[in-house]
């Protein structure tokens, strides 16, 4: 899959390559058919064999018939991955760009074969409210932002899946650190010299406090990439769990 900005394996802020031979089995790549081939543009997570959770801004305005999802890969060039076409997507009805409800579910033409090694689903149904100080892990192939930021024009995105661990902060602290519009439908996280540059828009934020659970979807928050400036903002999955379940019904 092609990527914007070329292939140079720039070591991105705070993240590290997922080791060879290891998979993040719930992580998927959203790809778009262009004249030059398939291009990775967002991340997502497999929540059912034929459903993917991602951000609304990854879908809005896109033609579903040109979208596909690749699972079971660590490297974007890996020919061993499985691809499924997107037949439709559902964007949360309250979605407002850079404001609220940045969440969507993709419906796939064919279900992925779950092998629990390279391809697996991730639970999202926890009702627990994630506050501050919760250890979380972010994965992805490098952030693509939904708005034009000139200083990212020449970023070289990694081809190998990145993983980064940091911690959530309270929404009160998040607002005090510059994200004044954050609501309880969102989760904030930050750490020195690490941030959502290590993930993709739409990608999963997971916790492993009481078993592996997806708690967030990469939404927005990037001001200066990975510097200790502004927190990363994630859509809070627990807020939307009922809506998500409705989208996964047969």
N, C-alpha and C positions, 0 to 999 in steps of 0.2 A: 504494500500500500504506500502510495506517495504521501508526503507530508509537506505542509508549507514550510519554507525556510531551509530545506535541505536535510541532509542526513547526519551531519557531524555529531558525534556522540558527546555533546556538551554535558558535563556533570551538572545536573540541575540542583537548585538550591535545596539543601537539606535531604534530598532523596538519594537512594542507592539502588543499583540494579537488583532486581529479583534474581537470585542465583540460578545458574544454568541447571536445568533438570527440575526446577521447582516451578510450580504454577500458582497463580491466584485464581482458582477455578471459577469464581463467580464474576470475575472481571471480564468485560467484553469491550470490543472496539466498534464504535459506530462509524460506518464508512459510506461515502457518497460517490456515485458513479459520475465521473467527469470525463471530458474528452481525452484526458491523459490516463485514465484508468481509475481504480478505486482509491479514494483519499480518506484517510482517518481524520475525523473532525471532532469527535467527542467520545467520552467514555460512558459506560453504563454498567449495570449489574443484572445478572440473571436471577429473577425472583420466581420464575416458573420455567419449565422447559421451553415454552413458547412466548414468554413475556420478559421484557427488559425494562428496568427502572432507569430513568435518566432525568435530565433537566428540561424544562419546557423550552428554554431558549435554544436548546440543541435541535428542536423540531420545528418551531414556529416558522412558517413560510417555506419549509422544505417539501419537496415532492416525495411522498412516501415510496413511490415506485422506483425511485433512484437510490433509496437507502437500503443498506444491509447491515447485518451484525455478524462479527466474527468472534467466536469463542474458542477456548482451548489453545491460546497462544501466549507466549512470553515476549516474542519479538514480532514486530509488525510485518516482517518479511517471511515469517514462518509459514511454509506451504502446508504444514500438517493441521492447521486450524480448520474449524468447521464454519461454514457461512450459511446464514439464513436470510432470506429477503424479508423486508418489512412490508406488511400489507396495509397497516394503518397505525396511527398513533392517537392517544388521548391526552390532551393537555388539560391540566386542572382548570376548571371554569373561573377560578378567582385569580388566575395568573396575571401579574402585571410585571413587565420587565424591570429588573433591578429593584423590585419592591416586595413582591409576595408570591407565594404559591408556585415557585419555580420548580415544577415537578411534572413528569409525563411518563406514560407507560406505552411501550411499543408492542404491537402484536405481530408475531412472526408467522410466515407462511408455513414453515416446517418447524417442528420441535427439535431442539438439540437433544442428542443422546447423552444422558447424565451418566458419567463414569466415576464421579467423585474423586478423580485424580486431576485431570486437566479441565473438566467441565462439571460444575456443580451449582446448585442454587444457594442463595443466602437468605436466611430468615430476616424478616423485617417487621414482624408483628408485635414486638414488645411495646407495652404501654408506658414503660418507665420513662420519666422525664430526665433527660441528660442535663445535669447542671455543669458547674465548673470543676476542673481538676480530674476529669475522666480521661484515662489514656485511650487514644484513638489512633487508627492507622489509615493512611490515605494511599491509594495506588492509582497509577495512570501513566500515560505516555507523554505528559507535558501539556500544560494548560493551553487551551485555545479560548480566548476571551470573546464575548459576544459584541464587544465594541472595539472600534479602531484605537489602538494605542501605539503611537509611532515608535516608542522605544522597544516594542516587541517585534518590529518588522523584520529584523534580521536574526531573530532567535533561531538557533538550530535545535530542533526537538529531538529527544532521544528515541531510538527505535526499540530499545529494550524497556520492558515494563519497569517502572520505578516504584519504590515503596518508601514511605516515610512515617515515622511515629512521632506524635506530639500530644498535646492535651487540650481539652476544651477549656474555655473560660466562661464565666457567667455572662449572661446577656447585659447585666448592669455594667460590668467592666468593659464589655464590647462597645457599648454605647459611649462610655467614657473615653474609649480609645479611638473614637472618630466615626464609628458606625451608628450614627444617631437614630437611624430608621429601623434598626433591628427589632423584630417582634418575637414573641414566644413561639412563632411558627418556624423559627430559625435557630441554628446552633452556631456558636462562634468558637474558633480555635486559633491559637497563635503560639509561636515559639521564636526564640532568637534565630534569625538567619535560616528559617525554614518556613515553607508555606505552600499554598496550592499550586505554585509553579510545578510541583512534583506530581500533580494529578491532572486530570482532564475535567473540563466542564462536563457536568452530568455524571461524573464518576462517583464511586462509593466511598463513604467514610464509615469505618466499622469500629465497633468496640468488642472486647472479648472479656468483659467483666463477669458476666454470667452466661458464658457460651457466646460463640460468634454471632453477631447481630449487626445489620446495617442500621446506622443511626442518622446518617446524613447523606445528602446529594450535593456535590460541588456546585455552588450557585454563583457567588460573586464575592468581591472583597479585595481584589488585587488593586493596590495603588502603586506601590513600588515592590517589584517581584521578590518576595521572600525576605525583604529587609524588615527590621523590627519597627514597622510603621503602622500598618493597619491589620486587623485580624481578618482571617478568612471567614466567609459566611456560607453556611450550608443550610439547605432546606431540611427542616426537622422531620424525619420520616415518621416518627410516632404520631405527629399531628394528622398525618394524611393516611394512616394505615387502613382505615375503613374504605376510603376512596380507592386506594391502591387495590385492595381486595376485590372491590367491585369490578375493576378493570381486568382482573385476572380470572374472573368467572368465565366458564366455557360459553 
